[in-house]
């Protein structure tokens, strides 16, 4: 018992301490377990985050791989022929042909007609022929869909010659790039899938500057001259800013409507140019009376100065009432230029290194006499004429500089185009017809008076004579060359040569384009049968261009020997008159 009681008495405090220690130990273990569980949770969170990041990275990689695969599949699909297109390998060509364009045009010049749809020829009614050039004929017509009067320009080319089609398409591309109130706007194209011809549609313009200037009843005032020149230089400024050279500025290519608005037209000889990357260009451009000296001397590297020289000739012509340098041959034209503008300096000859410098360099020196020759002109106009008619093209500056010149800043200022008089329709073609009729009547009167038919005398200089075509020489030389070319041509490309050779070294000085301006190939039918002019029956189908040598062959046989005899005589006269 004592032992038992002794244990009980002595065991109480010991039991409490042990219990306390056990409780402390248990609480410590619980705390350690809690901390351990927290640590495990944190580690699990970290592990889960890294795993999630890995999963996201894996998903991103899978998405990139899928996108790459989809792209490659799309690329493979796009390269496969589409059976719904009429011409799968060249689907653009197929779409254009399906839209109505002829295949010969789409094959060579698809960019020129991109986004356009051709008009049908039977939706226009021809009314009259209003113009004729070396490479085109122009007609007045009515749009039967809208009733609007338009101008149709029929371009002469050979659809079987790609170079000829490219030349024609270049004019279309240039016209589509230009957009200015003083530049003619291309409204559309007329052709069909089976057609071999092409018409360009423009707004109808009642006058051209050459026709108005040639009218005896019209005399422009200084403010009217400023109005026309301001519009001309504004249009040239736009062309040059768009890197386009016109290369045939003359009165008949400056059209004027009934509101007095002037528009630069006929971009058949125009081309794109890059002043930073120059390339050889032909020197056989610009109508002879308005051709600058560097082109007459055979330059193949030129720029905006050729258009500015022509503008200077137009300005002086409007103030003088007649052409200022109407040369008949290139030699005579250079002689007239040197007599008016002075001989080029020795520095210019050395710097320019022109191909024909040694041939046409004048033996005697000429002094510049523009101020003396045009002493009756308004004083403010002389500095501008001096600048535009500078022998060195660099000194002609720019169209912008011309617009800011003293001529336009002094009174009387340029009048508003709407205030110009309302003239009856007058074009250069009308002036030519009037001159031809007057010469015919004079010749008939002399024949009746003398009782003997005499040869037609040399034409007298009249006010504002219509200018010859670009690339023009004496008409007798041109006619003789056309006869020889058509007779000896061995192939179609010789009879219808590409009318331009930019990128080559230019035409030789004595060459000329053998396309006959009087030749008018068969045409697609229009909705009229009563034209005010007639060249024979019009065929009701559009076929390839026929051989111009065969057109009117029976008519030429009768006069061939006589023509050649007359041409030989005139050529001898040309040689004598062409010496400087």
C-alpha positions as CSV (number, residue, x, y, z in Angstrom):
1,X,0.0,0.0,0.0
2,X,2.7,2.4,1.0
3,X,4.4,1.8,-2.2
4,X,1.3,2.5,-4.1
5,X,0.5,5.6,-2.2
6,X,4.1,6.7,-2.5
7,X,3.9,6.4,-6.3
8,X,0.6,8.2,-6.3
9,X,1.9,11.0,-4.1
10,X,5.1,11.5,-6.0
11,X,3.6,10.8,-9.5
12,X,1.1,13.7,-9.8
13,X,3.5,16.5,-10.6
14,X,5.6,14.3,-12.8
15,X,2.4,13.4,-14.8
16,X,1.5,17.0,-15.4
17,X,4.9,18.0,-16.7
18,X,4.9,15.0,-19.0
19,X,1.5,15.9,-20.3
20,X,2.6,19.5,-20.8
21,X,5.6,18.3,-22.6
22,X,3.5,16.0,-24.7
23,X,1.1,18.8,-25.5
24,X,4.0,21.2,-26.4
25,X,5.5,18.4,-28.6
26,X,2.1,17.7,-30.2
27,X,1.5,21.4,-30.9
28,X,5.1,21.7,-32.3
29,X,4.5,18.7,-34.5
30,X,1.2,20.1,-35.7
31,X,2.9,23.5,-36.5
32,X,5.6,21.6,-38.4
33,X,3.0,19.6,-40.2
34,X,1.1,22.9,-41.1
35,X,4.3,24.5,-42.3
36,X,5.2,21.4,-44.2
37,X,1.7,21.3,-45.8
38,X,2.1,25.0,-46.7
39,X,5.5,24.4,-48.2
40,X,4.1,21.4,-50.2
41,X,1.2,23.5,-51.4
42,X,3.6,26.3,-52.5
43,X,5.8,23.8,-54.2
44,X,2.8,22.4,-55.9
45,X,1.7,25.8,-57.0
46,X,5.2,26.5,-58.4
47,X,5.2,23.2,-60.1
48,X,1.7,23.8,-61.5
49,X,2.7,27.3,-62.7
50,X,5.8,26.0,-64.5
51,X,3.8,23.2,-66.0
52,X,1.1,25.7,-67.1
53,X,3.8,27.9,-68.7
54,X,5.1,24.8,-70.5
55,X,1.7,24.0,-71.6
56,X,1.1,27.5,-72.9
57,X,4.5,27.4,-74.7
58,X,3.6,24.1,-76.2
59,X,0.3,25.4,-77.3
60,X,1.9,28.5,-78.9
61,X,4.4,26.3,-80.7
62,X,1.6,24.1,-82.0
63,X,-0.4,27.2,-83.1
64,X,2.6,28.5,-85.0
65,X,3.1,25.2,-86.7
66,X,-0.5,25.0,-87.6
67,X,-0.4,28.6,-89.0
68,X,2.7,27.7,-91.0
69,X,1.0,24.6,-92.4
70,X,-2.1,26.5,-93.2
71,X,-0.1,29.1,-95.0
72,X,1.7,26.5,-97.1
73,X,-1.6,24.8,-97.9
74,X,-3.0,28.1,-99.0
75,X,0.0,28.8,-101.1
76,X,-0.3,25.4,-102.7
77,X,-4.0,26.0,-103.3
78,X,-3.3,29.4,-105.0
79,X,-0.7,27.8,-107.3
80,X,-3.2,25.2,-108.5
81,X,-5.1,26.1,-111.7
82,X,-8.6,27.3,-111.1
83,X,-10.9,25.4,-113.5
84,X,-13.5,28.1,-113.3
85,X,-11.2,30.6,-115.2
86,X,-11.1,30.5,-119.0
87,X,-7.3,30.6,-119.1
88,X,-6.0,29.3,-115.7
89,X,-2.3,29.9,-116.1
90,X,-3.0,33.5,-117.1
91,X,-6.1,34.3,-115.3
92,X,-5.8,38.1,-115.8
93,X,-5.7,37.6,-119.5
94,X,-8.7,35.3,-119.3
95,X,-10.7,37.8,-117.3
96,X,-10.0,40.6,-119.7
97,X,-10.9,38.6,-122.7
98,X,-14.1,37.5,-121.0
99,X,-14.8,41.2,-120.3
100,X,-14.7,41.9,-124.0
101,X,-11.1,42.9,-124.7
102,X,-9.4,41.5,-127.7
103,X,-6.7,39.0,-126.9
104,X,-4.0,40.8,-128.9
105,X,-4.4,43.8,-126.6
106,X,-4.6,41.9,-123.4
107,X,-1.6,39.8,-124.2
108,X,0.7,42.8,-124.9
109,X,-0.8,45.6,-122.8
110,X,-2.9,44.2,-120.0
111,X,-1.8,46.9,-117.6
112,X,-3.2,49.6,-119.8
113,X,-6.7,48.3,-119.7
114,X,-6.7,46.9,-116.1
115,X,-9.9,47.6,-114.3
116,X,-11.8,48.9,-117.4
117,X,-14.5,47.5,-119.6
118,X,-14.6,48.2,-123.4
119,X,-17.4,50.1,-125.0
120,X,-19.2,48.7,-128.0
121,X,-18.8,50.5,-131.3
122,X,-22.5,50.4,-132.1
123,X,-23.2,52.6,-129.1
124,X,-21.7,55.6,-130.9
125,X,-22.9,57.4,-133.9
126,X,-20.2,59.1,-136.1
127,X,-21.1,62.6,-137.2
128,X,-18.0,64.1,-138.8
129,X,-14.3,63.8,-139.3
130,X,-12.6,66.6,-137.4
131,X,-8.9,65.8,-137.4
132,X,-6.2,63.7,-139.0
133,X,-2.7,63.0,-137.8
134,X,0.2,60.8,-138.7
135,X,-1.0,57.9,-136.5
136,X,-4.7,58.6,-135.9
137,X,-7.9,60.0,-137.2
138,X,-10.4,61.9,-135.0
139,X,-14.2,61.9,-135.4
140,X,-17.0,63.8,-133.8
141,X,-19.6,61.3,-132.6
142,X,-22.7,61.0,-130.4
143,X,-22.9,58.6,-127.5
144,X,-26.3,56.9,-128.1
145,X,-26.5,55.8,-124.5
146,X,-26.2,59.3,-123.0
147,X,-26.8,61.6,-126.0
148,X,-23.5,63.3,-125.2
149,X,-21.2,64.6,-128.1
150,X,-17.8,63.1,-127.8
151,X,-14.5,62.8,-129.8
152,X,-13.4,59.4,-131.0
153,X,-9.7,59.0,-131.8
154,X,-9.0,56.0,-134.0
155,X,-5.4,54.9,-133.4
156,X,-3.5,53.5,-136.4
157,X,-1.4,50.5,-135.6
158,X,-0.8,46.9,-136.5
159,X,-2.4,44.5,-134.0
160,X,-0.2,41.6,-135.2
161,X,3.0,43.6,-134.3
162,X,3.5,43.6,-130.5
163,X,5.8,46.7,-130.7
164,X,3.1,48.6,-132.5
165,X,0.5,47.6,-129.9
166,X,2.9,48.6,-127.0
167,X,3.4,52.0,-128.6
168,X,-0.4,52.5,-128.7
169,X,-0.9,51.3,-125.2
170,X,1.7,53.7,-123.8
171,X,-0.5,56.6,-124.8
172,X,-3.4,55.0,-122.9
173,X,-1.3,54.4,-119.7
174,X,0.0,58.0,-119.8
175,X,-3.6,59.4,-120.2
176,X,-4.8,57.3,-117.3
177,X,-2.0,58.7,-115.1
178,X,-2.8,62.4,-115.8
179,X,-5.6,64.2,-114.1
180,X,-5.7,68.0,-114.6
181,X,-8.2,70.6,-115.9
182,X,-5.8,71.6,-118.6
183,X,-5.0,68.0,-119.8
184,X,-7.5,66.0,-121.9
185,X,-9.1,63.2,-120.0
186,X,-9.5,59.7,-121.4
187,X,-13.2,58.7,-120.9
188,X,-13.1,55.2,-122.3
189,X,-12.0,52.8,-125.0
190,X,-14.1,51.3,-127.8
191,X,-13.3,47.9,-129.1
192,X,-14.5,44.3,-129.0
193,X,-13.2,40.8,-128.5
194,X,-13.1,40.1,-132.3
195,X,-12.1,43.7,-133.3
196,X,-8.7,44.7,-134.8
197,X,-9.2,48.4,-134.2
198,X,-9.3,50.7,-131.1
199,X,-10.9,54.1,-130.4
200,X,-10.1,56.4,-127.6
201,X,-13.1,58.4,-126.2
202,X,-12.6,62.0,-125.1
203,X,-14.8,65.0,-124.4
204,X,-15.6,66.9,-127.5
205,X,-13.7,70.2,-127.8
206,X,-15.1,72.8,-130.2
207,X,-11.8,74.5,-131.2
208,X,-8.0,74.1,-131.3
209,X,-5.6,77.0,-130.9
210,X,-4.2,76.6,-134.4
211,X,-7.6,76.9,-135.9
212,X,-8.5,80.0,-134.0
213,X,-5.1,81.6,-134.6
214,X,-5.5,80.9,-138.4
215,X,-8.9,82.6,-138.6
216,X,-8.5,86.1,-140.2
217,X,-11.3,87.5,-138.1
218,X,-9.7,86.6,-134.8
219,X,-7.0,88.7,-133.1
220,X,-6.1,87.8,-129.5
221,X,-5.6,90.5,-126.9
222,X,-2.7,90.5,-124.4
223,X,-5.0,89.3,-121.6
224,X,-6.4,86.5,-123.8
225,X,-2.8,85.4,-124.8
226,X,-2.0,85.3,-121.1
227,X,-5.1,83.2,-120.4
228,X,-4.1,80.6,-123.0
229,X,-0.5,80.5,-122.0
230,X,-1.4,80.2,-118.3
231,X,-3.5,77.2,-119.0
232,X,-0.8,75.7,-121.3
233,X,2.0,76.0,-118.8
234,X,-0.3,74.7,-115.9
235,X,-1.0,71.6,-118.0
236,X,2.7,71.2,-118.8
237,X,3.6,71.6,-115.1
238,X,1.3,68.8,-114.2
239,X,2.7,66.5,-117.0
240,X,6.3,67.2,-115.9
241,X,5.5,66.6,-112.2
242,X,4.1,63.2,-113.2
243,X,7.2,62.5,-115.2
244,X,5.6,62.8,-118.6
245,X,7.1,64.4,-121.7
246,X,4.5,65.4,-124.3
247,X,7.0,65.9,-127.2
248,X,4.5,67.4,-129.7
249,X,3.3,70.7,-128.3
250,X,1.7,72.8,-131.1
251,X,-1.4,74.7,-131.7
252,X,-3.5,71.9,-133.2
253,X,-2.8,69.8,-130.1
254,X,-4.1,72.5,-127.7
255,X,-7.9,72.0,-127.7
256,X,-10.3,74.7,-126.4
257,X,-14.0,74.1,-125.5
258,X,-16.9,76.6,-125.6
259,X,-16.1,77.7,-122.0
260,X,-12.6,78.8,-123.0
261,X,-10.8,76.0,-121.2
262,X,-7.6,74.8,-122.9
263,X,-6.6,71.2,-122.7
264,X,-3.3,69.6,-123.9
265,X,-4.2,66.7,-126.2
266,X,-2.6,64.1,-128.5
267,X,-0.2,62.2,-126.3
268,X,0.7,59.8,-129.1
269,X,4.4,60.8,-128.9
270,X,4.5,61.2,-125.1
271,X,6.5,59.0,-122.8
272,X,7.4,58.6,-119.2
273,X,10.8,59.8,-118.2
274,X,13.0,59.5,-115.0
275,X,15.5,62.3,-114.5
276,X,17.5,60.1,-112.2
277,X,17.7,57.1,-114.7
278,X,18.1,58.5,-118.2
279,X,17.7,56.3,-121.2
280,X,18.2,57.0,-124.9
281,X,15.2,58.5,-126.7
282,X,14.5,59.3,-130.3
283,X,15.2,62.8,-131.6
284,X,12.5,62.5,-134.3
285,X,9.7,64.1,-132.3
286,X,8.0,67.5,-132.1
287,X,6.6,69.2,-135.2
288,X,9.4,70.9,-137.1
289,X,8.3,74.5,-136.5
290,X,8.3,73.9,-132.7
291,X,11.3,71.5,-132.5
292,X,14.2,72.7,-130.3
293,X,17.7,72.9,-131.6
294,X,19.1,69.9,-129.5
295,X,16.6,67.6,-131.3
296,X,17.5,68.9,-134.7
297,X,21.1,68.2,-133.8
298,X,20.3,64.6,-133.0
299,X,20.1,64.6,-129.1
300,X,18.9,61.4,-127.6
301,X,19.3,62.6,-123.9
302,X,16.9,65.4,-123.2
303,X,14.1,66.4,-120.8
304,X,11.4,68.9,-120.1
305,X,13.2,71.6,-122.1
306,X,11.8,70.2,-125.4
307,X,8.2,71.0,-124.2
308,X,9.2,74.5,-122.9
309,X,10.8,75.4,-126.2
310,X,7.6,74.6,-128.0
311,X,5.6,76.6,-125.5
312,X,7.9,79.6,-126.2
313,X,7.2,79.3,-129.9
314,X,3.5,79.2,-129.2
315,X,3.7,82.4,-127.0
316,X,5.6,84.3,-129.7
317,X,3.2,83.0,-132.4
318,X,0.1,84.2,-130.4
319,X,1.6,87.7,-130.0
320,X,2.9,87.9,-133.5
321,X,-0.2,86.5,-135.2
322,X,1.9,84.0,-137.3
323,X,4.5,81.2,-136.8
324,X,7.9,82.7,-136.0
325,X,10.1,80.0,-137.5
326,X,8.3,78.1,-140.3
327,X,11.1,76.1,-141.7
328,X,10.6,73.6,-144.6
329,X,13.5,71.3,-143.8
330,X,15.6,70.5,-140.8
331,X,18.5,72.5,-142.1
332,X,16.4,75.5,-142.8
333,X,14.8,75.2,-139.4
334,X,18.2,75.2,-137.7
335,X,19.2,78.2,-139.8
336,X,16.1,80.2,-138.7
337,X,16.7,79.2,-135.0
338,X,20.3,80.4,-135.1
339,X,19.4,83.7,-136.9
340,X,16.8,84.5,-134.2
341,X,18.3,83.0,-131.1
342,X,22.0,83.3,-131.9
343,X,24.6,80.7,-132.5
344,X,25.5,78.3,-129.7
345,X,28.6,79.1,-127.7
346,X,31.8,77.0,-128.0
347,X,31.2,75.8,-124.5
348,X,27.8,74.5,-125.5
349,X,29.2,72.6,-128.5
350,X,31.8,71.0,-126.2
351,X,29.4,70.2,-123.4
352,X,26.6,68.8,-125.5
353,X,28.5,66.6,-127.8
354,X,25.5,66.3,-130.1
355,X,25.7,63.8,-133.0
356,X,25.1,66.2,-135.8
357,X,27.1,69.1,-134.3
358,X,29.9,68.9,-136.9
359,X,27.5,68.7,-139.8
360,X,25.1,71.6,-138.9
361,X,27.5,73.9,-137.0
362,X,27.0,77.3,-138.7
363,X,30.1,78.6,-140.5
364,X,29.3,82.2,-139.4
365,X,28.3,83.3,-136.0
366,X,24.9,84.8,-135.4
367,X,23.9,87.3,-132.7
368,X,20.8,86.8,-130.6
369,X,18.1,89.3,-131.7
370,X,14.9,88.3,-130.0
371,X,14.4,91.7,-128.3
372,X,15.0,93.5,-131.6
373,X,12.8,91.2,-133.7
374,X,9.9,91.3,-131.3
375,X,10.2,94.9,-130.2
376,X,6.5,95.5,-130.6
377,X,5.6,92.7,-128.1
378,X,4.5,93.7,-124.5
379,X,7.8,94.4,-122.6
380,X,6.9,91.9,-119.9
381,X,6.7,89.1,-122.4
382,X,10.3,89.4,-123.7
383,X,12.1,88.0,-120.6
384,X,9.8,84.9,-120.7
385,X,10.4,84.4,-124.4
386,X,14.1,84.8,-124.0
387,X,14.0,82.1,-121.3
388,X,11.8,79.6,-123.1
389,X,13.8,80.1,-126.4
390,X,17.2,79.6,-124.8
391,X,19.6,77.5,-126.9
392,X,20.8,75.6,-123.8
393,X,17.8,73.6,-122.6
394,X,19.0,74.0,-119.0
395,X,18.4,77.7,-119.2
396,X,14.7,77.2,-120.1
397,X,14.0,76.4,-116.4
398,X,10.6,74.9,-115.6
399,X,6.9,75.4,-116.3
400,X,6.5,76.5,-112.6
401,X,9.2,79.2,-113.1
402,X,7.4,80.4,-116.3
403,X,4.1,80.7,-114.4
404,X,5.8,82.9,-111.8
405,X,7.4,85.1,-114.4
406,X,6.8,88.9,-114.7
407,X,4.6,88.3,-117.8
408,X,1.7,86.9,-115.6
409,X,2.3,89.3,-112.7
410,X,1.8,92.6,-114.7
411,X,-1.3,94.2,-116.0
412,X,-3.4,93.4,-118.0
413,X,-3.7,90.1,-116.1
414,X,-4.9,86.9,-117.7
415,X,-8.7,87.0,-118.3
416,X,-11.0,84.3,-117.0
417,X,-11.5,81.5,-119.6
418,X,-15.3,81.9,-119.4
419,X,-14.9,85.6,-120.5
420,X,-13.3,84.6,-123.8
421,X,-15.4,85.3,-126.9
422,X,-17.7,82.6,-128.2
423,X,-16.1,81.6,-131.5
424,X,-17.7,79.4,-134.1
425,X,-16.2,75.9,-134.2
426,X,-12.7,76.2,-135.7
427,X,-10.0,73.6,-136.0
428,X,-6.7,73.4,-137.8
429,X,-8.3,71.0,-140.3
430,X,-10.9,73.7,-141.2
431,X,-8.0,76.2,-141.8
432,X,-6.3,73.7,-144.1
433,X,-9.5,73.1,-146.1
434,X,-10.0,76.9,-146.4
435,X,-6.4,77.3,-147.7
436,X,-6.8,74.4,-150.2
437,X,-10.0,75.7,-151.5
438,X,-8.5,79.2,-151.9
439,X,-5.5,77.8,-153.8
440,X,-7.8,75.7,-156.0
441,X,-9.9,78.8,-156.9
442,X,-6.8,80.8,-157.6
443,X,-5.4,78.1,-159.8
444,X,-8.7,77.7,-161.6
445,X,-8.8,81.5,-162.2
446,X,-5.3,81.6,-163.6
447,X,-6.0,78.6,-165.8
448,X,-9.1,80.2,-167.2
449,X,-7.3,83.5,-167.8
450,X,-4.3,82.0,-169.5
451,X,-6.2,79.2,-171.3
452,X,-3.4,76.9,-170.3
453,X,-3.1,74.8,-167.1
454,X,0.0,75.8,-165.3
455,X,1.9,74.2,-162.5
456,X,0.8,75.3,-159.0
457,X,3.1,78.1,-157.8
458,X,4.8,78.1,-154.4
459,X,2.5,78.9,-151.6
460,X,2.6,82.3,-150.2
461,X,3.1,82.9,-146.5
462,X,-0.2,83.6,-144.8
463,X,-1.1,84.5,-141.3
464,X,-0.9,81.6,-138.9
465,X,-0.2,78.9,-141.4
466,X,-1.2,75.4,-140.1
467,X,1.9,73.6,-139.0
468,X,3.1,70.4,-140.5
469,X,3.0,67.1,-138.7
470,X,5.7,66.0,-136.2
471,X,8.7,64.4,-137.9
472,X,7.8,66.4,-141.0
473,X,10.1,67.2,-143.9
474,X,9.2,68.6,-147.3
475,X,6.1,67.0,-148.5
476,X,7.6,65.9,-151.8
477,X,10.3,63.9,-150.0
478,X,7.7,62.3,-147.7
479,X,5.6,61.2,-150.7
480,X,8.5,59.8,-152.5
481,X,9.7,57.9,-149.5
482,X,6.2,56.4,-148.9
483,X,6.0,55.2,-152.5
484,X,9.4,53.6,-152.3
485,X,8.7,52.0,-148.9
486,X,5.3,50.6,-149.8
487,X,6.7,49.2,-153.1
488,X,9.8,47.6,-151.6
489,X,8.5,46.5,-148.2
490,X,9.2,42.8,-147.8
491,X,7.2,42.1,-144.7
492,X,4.2,43.4,-142.7
493,X,6.5,44.9,-140.1
494,X,8.2,47.1,-142.7
495,X,4.9,48.4,-144.0
496,X,3.6,49.0,-140.5
497,X,6.8,49.8,-138.5
498,X,6.7,50.5,-134.8
499,X,6.1,54.3,-135.0
500,X,8.6,55.0,-132.3
501,X,12.1,53.8,-131.3
502,X,12.7,55.2,-127.8
503,X,15.3,53.3,-126.1
504,X,17.3,53.0,-129.3
505,X,19.6,55.7,-130.6
506,X,16.7,57.5,-132.4
507,X,15.9,57.8,-136.1
508,X,18.6,58.9,-138.5
509,X,18.3,62.4,-139.6
510,X,16.9,61.7,-143.1
511,X,14.4,59.0,-142.0
512,X,10.7,59.3,-141.8
513,X,7.8,57.1,-140.8
514,X,6.2,55.5,-143.9
515,X,2.7,55.2,-142.6
516,X,0.5,57.0,-145.1
517,X,-1.7,59.7,-143.3
518,X,-4.3,59.2,-146.0
519,X,-4.7,55.5,-145.3
520,X,-7.8,54.7,-143.3
521,X,-8.0,50.9,-142.5
522,X,-11.4,49.0,-142.3
523,X,-13.4,49.8,-139.2
524,X,-16.0,48.3,-137.0
525,X,-19.5,49.4,-137.9
526,X,-21.0,52.4,-136.2
527,X,-24.7,53.1,-135.9
528,X,-24.7,55.6,-138.7
529,X,-24.7,55.2,-142.4
530,X,-24.7,58.9,-143.4
531,X,-21.3,60.5,-142.8
532,X,-20.5,64.0,-143.9
533,X,-17.3,62.7,-145.5
534,X,-16.8,59.6,-147.7
535,X,-13.7,57.5,-148.5
536,X,-15.6,54.7,-150.2
537,X,-18.0,52.1,-148.8
538,X,-17.5,51.2,-145.2
539,X,-17.2,47.5,-144.5
540,X,-19.5,46.0,-141.9
541,X,-16.8,44.0,-140.2
542,X,-13.6,44.8,-138.4
543,X,-10.6,43.0,-139.9
544,X,-6.8,43.4,-139.8
545,X,-5.2,46.4,-141.3
546,X,-4.9,46.1,-145.1
547,X,-1.8,46.9,-147.1
548,X,-1.8,50.6,-147.8
549,X,0.1,50.0,-151.0
550,X,-2.9,48.1,-152.3
551,X,-5.3,50.9,-151.4
552,X,-5.9,53.0,-154.4
553,X,-3.2,51.2,-156.3
554,X,-5.1,51.8,-159.6
555,X,-5.1,55.5,-158.9
556,X,-1.3,55.6,-158.2
557,X,-0.4,53.7,-161.4
558,X,-1.7,56.5,-163.5
559,X,0.3,59.2,-161.7
560,X,3.4,57.2,-160.5
561,X,5.7,58.3,-163.3
562,X,4.5,61.9,-163.2
563,X,4.8,62.0,-159.4
564,X,8.3,60.6,-159.4
565,X,9.4,63.1,-162.1
566,X,7.9,66.0,-160.1
567,X,9.5,64.7,-156.8
568,X,12.9,64.5,-158.5
569,X,12.6,68.1,-159.5
570,X,11.5,69.3,-156.1
571,X,14.3,67.3,-154.4
572,X,16.8,69.2,-156.5
573,X,15.2,72.5,-155.3
574,X,15.3,71.2,-151.7
575,X,19.0,70.6,-151.9
576,X,19.6,74.1,-153.2
577,X,17.4,75.8,-150.8
578,X,18.6,73.7,-147.8
579,X,22.2,75.0,-148.0
580,X,23.1,77.3,-145.2
